[in-house]
Amino acid sequence: MHGYGPMPQQPTTSRPSPATLTTVRVILVALTVLSCGLLGWAAMLRLAIVTRRPRDWFLLVVVVALNVGLFAFIMATPDDPDQMSDAAALFMMLWILGLLAGVITYYLYAEIRHYNALGAQAPYGAPAHPLPYQQQHLARHQQHQPQQHQPQPPNPYTAPVTPPTPKPAPRRLDQVRAELDELSDYLRQENKDSRDGEGR
């Protein structure tokens, strides 16, 4: 057992389910529309927290400033619509429509693109590259593993060792042939003696 300390848990960015993402988007868009853009900062705050990009944090500050300015402009206008000039009414309408279109369009586009890229690069929220402490742990683990012996190339200057040849078995062909000759001579002699005995 190696003396490694407990590895710290790295927080991972998990991808919510499509149903959860759709519900959150519908709620934030509805709040922005029903509030005439005054709650558009909520959608931008959600986007900045999710993406953690400096540009989205900057746009959040811009939207908050526009919401505060719009609220101040609405409070400064008279309550009676007949007393409001046409130019002030047109300016307020363009401000509201521009804020609504800009916040809703950018929020949906940026969040959908962020989660699509997150799902393509690191499924299940796993980091695409090992962290520094993980690289050190892998390097130590590889050092403790036994190295595999690689086959050595043949040495051209070493004479090949030939296996010893087996000794030939003793040949008894000549001995067998001599015994056959003796047997043949003996049989001939027996035949000859038997014939001579019959002739007498």
Buried (B, 14 or more C-beta within 10 A) or exposed (E): EEEEEEEEEEEEEEBEEEEEBEEBBEEBBEBBBEBBBBBBBBBBBBBBEBBEEEEBBEBBEEBBEBBEEBEEBEEEBEEEEEEEEEEBEEEBEEBBEEBBEBBBEBBBEBBEEBBEEBEEEBEEEEEEEEEEEEEEBEEEEEEEEEEEEEEEEEEEEEEEEEEEEEEEEEEEEEEEEEEEEEEEEEEEEEEEEEEEEEEE
